[in-house]
Amino acid sequence: MWLLESNRQKHFLYAIPIGFILTILCVIGIASGLEFKDIQYGGKWDWLDWLATILGGVVGQALQTFLIFKIWKLLN
């Protein structure tokens, strides 16, 4: 499975708290920045690394939305 190759698990896991605390837009910026850094150090853009980061951000954003909904339901 492509998510288990290379260091994509780290991309996924580290993006979850960023998506939870901030937003998916921030995760998109971070994912793009990570891939740009790879290019600057002689590597290449890896769309699967980028996608793994985005998926982690989506999970974090979903958790954030769930928590906000639960707090809203608790207060109403």
Residue pairs with C-beta under 8 A, 6 or more apart in sequence:
2 8
2 48
3 9
3 12
3 52
3 55
5 48
6 46
6 48
6 49
7 49
8 48
8 49
8 52
9 52
11 31
11 34
11 49
11 52
11 53
11 56
12 52
12 53
12 55
12 56
12 59
13 56
14 53
14 56
15 27
15 30
15 31
15 52
15 53
15 54
15 55
15 56
15 57
15 59
15 60
16 56
16 57
16 59
16 60
16 63
17 60
18 26
18 27
18 30
18 56
18 57
18 60
19 26
19 27
19 56
19 57
19 58
19 59
19 60
19 61
19 63
19 64
20 60
20 61
20 63
20 64
21 60
21 64
23 61
24 54
24 57
24 58
24 61
26 57
27 53
27 54
27 56
27 57
27 58
27 60
27 61
28 54
28 57
30 53
30 57
31 49
31 50
31 53
31 54
31 57
32 50
34 49
34 50
34 53
35 45
35 46
35 49
35 50
38 44
38 45
38 46
38 49
39 45
